[in-house]
Amino acid sequence: MRLRWAGAVLLAAAAYYVYLPLPSGVCEPWKLMLLDALFRSFVKATDVAHALGVCHRLHLLNRVVSLVEDVEPRPCPHVDVTDTVLNGVPARVFHPKGGQRLKRGVIYFHGGGWAFCSGRMRSYDLLCRKMAKDLDSVIMSVDYRLAPDAVFPDQYHDALAASRAFLSSEVLELYGIDPQRLCLSGDSSGGNLAAAVAQELGSDDALTVKFKVQALIYPVLQALDFHTPSYQQNQAVPILYRPLMASFLLEYLGADTSLVPVLLANNHSSLDQPAISASTRSKLDWTALLPAERRKRFRPLVKERGSSEVLVQVPQLMDVRAMPLLAEQAVLGRTPKAYVMTCEFDVLRDDGLMYARRLRDAGVEVTSDHYEDGFHGCMMFSYLPMSSDVGRRSMSSYIRWLDQNL
Ligand SMILES: *[C@@H]1O[C@H](CO)[C@@H](O)[C@H](O)[C@H]1NC(C)=O
């Protein structure tokens, strides 16, 4: 009897730990709650280690993730997998066996807040194998350097250097890739890198080989407004909470994470900031760039006066190489045909929707693929026990778009 009571209490405690009130409409909410509980436990454990001075939180988290997740470059019946180096940057190459002599090529940047994960992780490894096989394409998954050891512009420079190597005739010939059918892609922070590289290379007149398409999966594109409707609507939705996104951005920019509350208050983009021109503001003015069904009842938060020292301390917050949404229309207009995936229950939804709109206004052909029941990261959690229906749907739609457009 006592045992049964103890069991019931434990179960209730576990349910309390896992349970989160989620907005109705999220795909398979219990799976998302479980995923969140797992994440929270990891983060708590590493917070303790960090506080005790054992090691940096990010180092420890990465060790745990790579212990659990990293896989060897094993070939499978349909795909050869090898590790290589592109212009000094490590990358994993997925090469389909047989098929066409000249293949399509995709360079892929993984997500993880510029601080976590790698192309060697099981989920990315599996995604790239599937893409290689389903698309009969060569996929190169890039291991750019990570925070806190490397900060902006290191990640960006690695992504750019690897992409330039990918476009070189040496690499294209070596792997049998068709120079007319090349794609840049990435998710989350990797989508940020893909978008930034697409802008730089799109405007490079010296290049003879160009990317044909860019495919951005719930990308991070700006850090000036933490009160877009999606930031407001989804601030309590796992797993990418608002403060977590702000701290990822600050870590990426090599800035102090004690600035998180300033960013969350939109104090860094108040009207008294001389560094932010009216033209810059218009590039992320969601009251004009988002359709009414996404703006909903939300109001913009624009401070008259804020913390003017922040943009002086952290000018990278305005650097277009880190914040692709701030690009000029002419630059956007020279980027390749685009696919932009967004999820309703994601703080980054409006970054993606505004970018899709600005690309379209600049004359780029855009497919905006929105998931009404999607949450941040859903496509990458398609192989864990938490694999969700929206994860599977979004992945097949992404691969189908590549098949039809690359
Ligand atoms: C934002 O700026 C206002 C006005 O300068 C200040 O009173 C407030 O404390 C700031 N908030 C944060 C979180 O820095």
PDBQT file of the ligand as one rigid body, heavy atoms in Angstrom, charges set to zero:
ROOT
HETATM    1  C1  LIG A 501      15.431  50.102 -20.258  1.00  0.00    +0.000 C 
HETATM    2  O1  LIG A 501      15.646  51.475 -20.363  1.00  0.00    +0.000 OA
HETATM    3  C2  LIG A 501      14.961  52.264 -19.405  1.00  0.00    +0.000 C 
HETATM    4  C3  LIG A 501      15.182  53.732 -19.751  1.00  0.00    +0.000 C 
HETATM    5  O2  LIG A 501      16.549  54.020 -19.946  1.00  0.00    +0.000 OA
HETATM    6  C4  LIG A 501      15.458  51.890 -18.001  1.00  0.00    +0.000 C 
HETATM    7  O3  LIG A 501      14.757  52.595 -17.046  1.00  0.00    +0.000 OA
HETATM    8  C5  LIG A 501      15.258  50.381 -17.790  1.00  0.00    +0.000 C 
HETATM    9  O4  LIG A 501      15.805  49.991 -16.545  1.00  0.00    +0.000 OA
HETATM   10  C6  LIG A 501      15.923  49.606 -18.898  1.00  0.00    +0.000 C 
HETATM   11  N1  LIG A 501      15.624  48.185 -18.752  1.00  0.00    +0.000 N 
HETATM   12  C7  LIG A 501      16.560  47.240 -18.810  1.00  0.00    +0.000 C 
HETATM   13  C8  LIG A 501      16.108  45.841 -18.603  1.00  0.00    +0.000 C 
HETATM   14  O5  LIG A 501      17.730  47.475 -19.038  1.00  0.00    +0.000 OA
ENDROOT
TORSDOF 0
